[in-house]
């Protein structure tokens, strides 16, 4: 099979993850500083207006005075937030206090000089005294804003991704001729009917196409038995593709052809997990801005650390989940479009890490592929779970993947959605 042609998605700047991070973090620093400056400005003007009986002349002077203070505060906080002041609340509080005091002193000093008043020790004492007078509300508002508001604005900017025109692409890979020789960790080996597996794979791809997904085949790997489980080789985070480093040595060669296919997708930047880190895509569950990662036999601590380093600058929170009872995290739990995590409790060490968890009645029912906000793809081996999810208002499409389930596969394993 030849290398797939370039897939043209809507244009996105082709930056490396670090370049995209610098640009986005700069915007986040500017926006978070602006939010604090606006709050402090409004608080200062409002407090002065109330203290002076809403005298229009005084209010006008307060607007001019606090405009200068807010502008200075914004400039100082831009630098502080870009330097990482929002990483911890106490750093944010200190940055807010220091910046607000300096901004207030600058505004008070400028006000004195603009009036032509000679700077003496007594005048300087009055300027300092303004910090506990007219400027006090401004300073308190700045500290509170930097501590509580600025981190939220920063996270919102980092997590925001512009909506691209809808084009739904799923990468798939035809089963290898030696599929039956695939790795097994938690199941006893059973005979695999390769012909039936091929038919089931065709039906799986047909189901994706019927629901509006364009399937793109990655180059076949006839000698790599687990290559059909393409999910384990790459994970997409909007316009970033993270190439995995599979935990099983026999699976590491699968990544090369997947990388070629990924790099053919225009507007997608690429990062990778490097040895000694290992990571299987089946251990990665995305729920909004949170990324749960299974600490399994296939994904080690170094792999999780590297993924956290790649994703944290982009606004994601990476949460490690201990996994000993199933091959991958997504062999035990996935998520519905509303963010509810569904899973089989007997396959999980804990469910307390998930804010919303719904137990399903069958182990085969843990895996769902989100075809849209209303439609789920899942295994035909879990009819009770399909009925449960249907009663929750979802349209459920089922496919028979029994031959792949003999090899610890599930519906998520057989495709990678570019989204």
Steps between C-alpha positions, in 0.01 A plus 500: 500500500634846416534787742161671537459831320508820696184558699397862477335620815407865557815712521666517840843659553758223472694568816699270721343442843753733666432781253125465539549495878700826505241682291205371700665556837585857401137566415395334827737724700372815328133404540530397866688823584237705318218335696668587832576858390137556399371366833742716699417808291125452550545441874716811542262727308191360673651536849608859431161587357315364803738666743455841333124487464509427126632849423539507117820704518658259746387199299666645188825550690478146640454355150811679375700405809406131506534471122871568539525265800315224312720540193814467713347203685420329169856543371655366821264203520561412135864443591420320826240268348720418202775409749270251674344697785173311457651158565411524872259717696767648727712603200194661344415685822857626534510609135165677539609682815839607366365612165206687651719686748746603229216602267332705774827674591559580132151648462528702823847629410389595149200683646728700730745589222218597262384761754846653517539419868858490622597155623598523865514252782156607612356457149664159470338401830161602362563286189585200716197570717276473196570126498273466804267774381367557152705212356412235758190368325690496169780292657265255675299450181821436304622238748167318506468520122848366440448217750153383395404650163826501304563119521151436363551740211838342425352148493213612278740649246734201505214255450323695230532357152343672201227292345595357164249425229379146557691234317511172681791273419583165661829318448465120474731211419408169339557187713832324455513146361640378834235675711457192720858540629425834668619578853284385793531615860179428693320243281565139413578448131209375292480416130444806280312468173700732271241496222226599740726768651546649152123509452451661841763762422326580170170538686667722761636732229162497325334612822737796525434598139123466545520750788688757294861412578759477225727201558865527397699177495852506638746277313438134578746313722457131412762386752386711796208310658377782725521774236123500448473655849614834363374700797808402698742677265377861498267730694357825363449813707337745259783599262767303689576133434698322772676194362510225759784269595321167556583309815528165319821476296321308226276803441761774474546453120131584450565871558708570188218468244256675732740793523508529121122510489483759779756727335289490183222679687543870439483734798597235756815531709671191638653411836615159620560292808864394509678213676530422784144626510228266372141586423216320323220713360249262653604633840403859411143616571415862415212665688488869418813664636591197712709215361488177702797270438511139611817401685497149357739229387522687168526862624769586753561796732749661260249482216238670717755764604585574137134523400436736790791717383356512147140574599522724807621805301195452276261528794429131565510333840653150496372258767669162544273202570642175642419201274569138592179314413473584130740553212427871456297768673258504206460123541330592828350847450415758234283814503166617366465827308382678816824408680358218713755220528351153452677185608487157656597533869654153510765611251596823680714555806297808588217710360552793738730680254206563266262784600204318338507122465234262369546126544401281204373143538740327257880512462461528121282809549772722639620623160309750289615698197341844480368530146321827585352672803199269472638178348720231654672202340543196723539123498207273427626285789344738754124518430405601855745790493368605159149503644617703801665764281199513270283580800735790574406656169784381277467330164710184524660332198634152571755294309618143549873502588509166683818380327685813611363472852678162524822705469404757766377742234195725512322749274732788591811297407411467133510865397652836581272796447665822384321754717 
